[in-house]
Amino acid sequence: MLVLTRKKDETIRVVITREAMLQALAEIEQTKQPITVTTSVVKTGVRTTKLGITAPPYFKVVRGEIAVHDTPTTQEQVET
């Protein structure tokens, strides 16, 4: 689970490249199950919310302020 802290109006992006989509389609074909991305509220604060995101490793989950070309090739755990 990737855990990110977000303030009001900050975003989280799930980046799905062509390669990731092909992997997802192959997984769906093999398992006959849908691919899911799950978000849960881990902790709330006065001005921030800590969110937990679970996604397949081939999907990139990044803070909104990070440019797509700067994202790592695998999902990494990052605490902001």
Buried (B, 14 or more C-beta within 10 A) or exposed (E): EBBBBBEEEBEBBEEBBEEBEEBBEEBEEEEEEEBEEEBEEBEEEEEBBBBBBEBBEBBBBBBEEBEEEEBEEEBEEBEE
